[in-house]
Amino acid sequence: MSRADVPLQLRRERRRGGVVLHASGDVDLATVTLLAENLTAAETVAKPPAPVILVLSEITFFGVVGLSALVEHTQRCARQHTPLRVVADQYAVLRPMQLTGLRDTLNLHHTLAHAMHTPV
């Protein structure tokens, strides 16, 4: 199976007590559960107040179910004192956030470096 055949791929790495989750492909009804499960796992591993950082720079489609998952996990992370930071820099992700008004609600960053160095 080639990378193009897999609708969503996720890769997790630990950094300074936090977790960086890299996502590529599509986030839609068929893949949102995989995203949510990986976010939950990352939240479990992160050591507060270190962040969970979700990098969406390689996402080609981001449906409303993905936005719902981000809101849910942002709230969960806040309760655990582990901020969820979202890295997105392309239209496929930013446009749905803008249309729903969530762009200002989510902890959004344009680069991983910026998300890593934002004070907790």
BALOBA-1460 file (C-alpha; in Angstrom, 3 decimals):
// residues 120
<rec num="1" residu="m" x="0.000" y="0.000" z="0.000"/>
<rec num="2" residu="s" x="1.494" y="3.338" z="-0.977"/>
<rec num="3" residu="r" x="1.311" y="6.517" z="1.064"/>
<rec num="4" residu="a" x="-1.302" y="7.877" z="-1.358"/>
<rec num="5" residu="d" x="-3.571" y="4.912" z="-0.497"/>
<rec num="6" residu="v" x="-3.600" y="5.770" z="3.228"/>
<rec num="7" residu="p" x="-6.104" y="8.552" z="3.939"/>
<rec num="8" residu="l" x="-4.444" y="9.688" z="7.209"/>
<rec num="9" residu="q" x="-0.977" y="9.042" z="8.546"/>
<rec num="10" residu="l" x="0.210" y="10.060" z="11.994"/>
<rec num="11" residu="r" x="3.676" y="10.135" z="13.508"/>
<rec num="12" residu="r" x="4.356" y="10.962" z="17.148"/>
<rec num="13" residu="e" x="7.536" y="12.206" z="18.771"/>
<rec num="14" residu="r" x="8.416" y="13.380" z="22.269"/>
<rec num="15" residu="r" x="10.039" y="16.752" z="22.772"/>
<rec num="16" residu="r" x="10.939" y="18.321" z="26.113"/>
<rec num="17" residu="g" x="8.177" y="16.576" z="28.032"/>
<rec num="18" residu="g" x="5.618" y="17.355" z="25.369"/>
<rec num="19" residu="v" x="4.420" y="15.461" z="22.340"/>
<rec num="20" residu="v" x="4.441" y="16.484" z="18.681"/>
<rec num="21" residu="l" x="1.924" y="14.688" z="16.497"/>
<rec num="22" residu="h" x="2.502" y="15.050" z="12.744"/>
<rec num="23" residu="a" x="-0.508" y="14.356" z="10.535"/>
<rec num="24" residu="s" x="-0.674" y="13.978" z="6.768"/>
<rec num="25" residu="g" x="-3.543" y="13.159" z="4.436"/>
<rec num="26" residu="d" x="-7.253" y="13.723" z="5.018"/>
<rec num="27" residu="v" x="-9.199" y="14.322" z="8.220"/>
<rec num="28" residu="d" x="-12.799" y="13.349" z="7.574"/>
<rec num="29" residu="l" x="-15.518" y="11.077" z="8.921"/>
<rec num="30" residu="a" x="-13.491" y="7.972" z="8.038"/>
<rec num="31" residu="t" x="-10.281" y="9.129" z="9.754"/>
<rec num="32" residu="v" x="-11.290" y="11.390" z="12.642"/>
<rec num="33" residu="t" x="-11.375" y="8.492" z="15.110"/>
<rec num="34" residu="l" x="-7.745" y="7.696" z="14.305"/>
<rec num="35" residu="l" x="-6.828" y="11.351" z="14.880"/>
<rec num="36" residu="a" x="-8.758" y="11.471" z="18.164"/>
<rec num="37" residu="e" x="-7.169" y="8.236" z="19.415"/>
<rec num="38" residu="n" x="-3.690" y="9.569" z="18.657"/>
<rec num="39" residu="l" x="-4.438" y="12.876" z="20.370"/>
<rec num="40" residu="t" x="-5.672" y="11.011" z="23.445"/>
<rec num="41" residu="a" x="-2.498" y="8.919" z="23.486"/>
<rec num="42" residu="a" x="-0.367" y="12.067" z="23.146"/>
<rec num="43" residu="e" x="-2.257" y="13.741" z="26.001"/>
<rec num="44" residu="t" x="-1.547" y="10.719" z="28.192"/>
<rec num="45" residu="v" x="2.195" y="10.849" z="27.493"/>
<rec num="46" residu="a" x="2.729" y="14.629" z="27.754"/>
<rec num="47" residu="k" x="3.935" y="15.885" z="31.124"/>
<rec num="48" residu="p" x="2.042" y="19.040" z="32.186"/>
<rec num="49" residu="p" x="2.590" y="21.873" z="31.535"/>
<rec num="50" residu="a" x="4.387" y="20.706" z="28.368"/>
<rec num="51" residu="p" x="2.171" y="20.957" z="25.273"/>
<rec num="52" residu="v" x="0.709" y="18.545" z="22.801"/>
<rec num="53" residu="i" x="1.424" y="19.984" z="19.364"/>
<rec num="54" residu="l" x="-0.603" y="18.806" z="16.376"/>
<rec num="55" residu="v" x="1.126" y="19.586" z="13.076"/>
<rec num="56" residu="l" x="-1.396" y="19.757" z="10.226"/>
<rec num="57" residu="s" x="0.949" y="21.188" z="7.579"/>
<rec num="58" residu="e" x="0.584" y="18.097" z="5.366"/>
<rec num="59" residu="i" x="-3.198" y="17.793" z="5.612"/>
<rec num="60" residu="t" x="-4.935" y="17.912" z="2.229"/>
<rec num="61" residu="f" x="-8.551" y="17.904" z="3.481"/>
<rec num="62" residu="f" x="-9.880" y="18.933" z="6.890"/>
<rec num="63" residu="g" x="-13.570" y="18.337" z="7.491"/>
<rec num="64" residu="v" x="-15.843" y="19.730" z="10.162"/>
<rec num="65" residu="v" x="-15.494" y="16.517" z="12.196"/>
<rec num="66" residu="g" x="-11.810" y="17.364" z="12.533"/>
<rec num="67" residu="l" x="-12.713" y="20.780" z="13.907"/>
<rec num="68" residu="s" x="-15.027" y="19.162" z="16.429"/>
<rec num="69" residu="a" x="-12.234" y="16.828" z="17.535"/>
<rec num="70" residu="l" x="-9.840" y="19.769" z="17.933"/>
<rec num="71" residu="v" x="-12.308" y="21.659" z="20.132"/>
<rec num="72" residu="e" x="-12.912" y="18.568" z="22.274"/>
<rec num="73" residu="h" x="-9.197" y="17.890" z="22.709"/>
<rec num="74" residu="t" x="-8.392" y="21.561" z="23.337"/>
<rec num="75" residu="q" x="-10.854" y="21.497" z="26.242"/>
<rec num="76" residu="r" x="-9.521" y="18.175" z="27.526"/>
<rec num="77" residu="c" x="-5.932" y="19.409" z="27.374"/>
<rec num="78" residu="a" x="-6.868" y="22.595" z="29.216"/>
<rec num="79" residu="r" x="-8.362" y="20.521" z="32.052"/>
<rec num="80" residu="q" x="-5.103" y="18.534" z="32.223"/>
<rec num="81" residu="h" x="-2.936" y="21.684" z="32.110"/>
<rec num="82" residu="t" x="-1.361" y="20.441" z="28.899"/>
<rec num="83" residu="p" x="-2.065" y="22.976" z="26.149"/>
<rec num="84" residu="l" x="-2.990" y="21.726" z="22.685"/>
<rec num="85" residu="r" x="-1.228" y="23.789" z="20.030"/>
<rec num="86" residu="v" x="-2.192" y="23.414" z="16.382"/>
<rec num="87" residu="v" x="0.281" y="24.096" z="13.562"/>
<rec num="88" residu="a" x="-1.387" y="24.911" z="10.261"/>
<rec num="89" residu="d" x="-0.271" y="27.049" z="7.368"/>
<rec num="90" residu="q" x="-2.332" y="26.015" z="4.369"/>
<rec num="91" residu="y" x="-5.771" y="26.756" z="2.996"/>
<rec num="92" residu="a" x="-7.199" y="23.226" z="3.425"/>
<rec num="93" residu="v" x="-7.003" y="23.606" z="7.213"/>
<rec num="94" residu="l" x="-7.161" y="27.355" z="7.780"/>
<rec num="95" residu="r" x="-10.271" y="27.960" z="5.659"/>
<rec num="96" residu="p" x="-12.593" y="25.640" z="7.640"/>
<rec num="97" residu="m" x="-11.268" y="27.199" z="10.869"/>
<rec num="98" residu="q" x="-11.959" y="30.675" z="9.538"/>
<rec num="99" residu="l" x="-15.463" y="29.833" z="8.253"/>
<rec num="100" residu="t" x="-16.509" y="28.345" z="11.591"/>
<rec num="101" residu="g" x="-14.926" y="31.065" z="13.711"/>
<rec num="102" residu="l" x="-12.617" y="28.556" z="15.378"/>
<rec num="103" residu="r" x="-9.453" y="30.140" z="14.067"/>
<rec num="104" residu="d" x="-9.496" y="32.501" z="17.048"/>
<rec num="105" residu="t" x="-10.579" y="29.803" z="19.513"/>
<rec num="106" residu="l" x="-7.844" y="27.251" z="18.820"/>
<rec num="107" residu="n" x="-4.232" y="27.761" z="19.870"/>
<rec num="108" residu="l" x="-3.065" y="28.174" z="16.271"/>
<rec num="109" residu="h" x="0.536" y="28.584" z="15.101"/>
<rec num="110" residu="h" x="2.019" y="28.861" z="11.614"/>
<rec num="111" residu="t" x="5.220" y="26.915" z="12.336"/>
<rec num="112" residu="l" x="6.319" y="24.114" z="14.622"/>
<rec num="113" residu="a" x="9.189" y="26.273" z="15.870"/>
<rec num="114" residu="h" x="6.747" y="28.971" z="16.986"/>
<rec num="115" residu="a" x="4.491" y="26.412" z="18.692"/>
<rec num="116" residu="m" x="7.498" y="24.878" z="20.483"/>
<rec num="117" residu="h" x="8.801" y="28.181" z="21.804"/>
<rec num="118" residu="t" x="5.541" y="29.749" z="22.931"/>
<rec num="119" residu="p" x="5.600" y="30.134" z="26.721"/>
<rec num="120" residu="v" x="3.358" y="27.746" z="28.617"/>
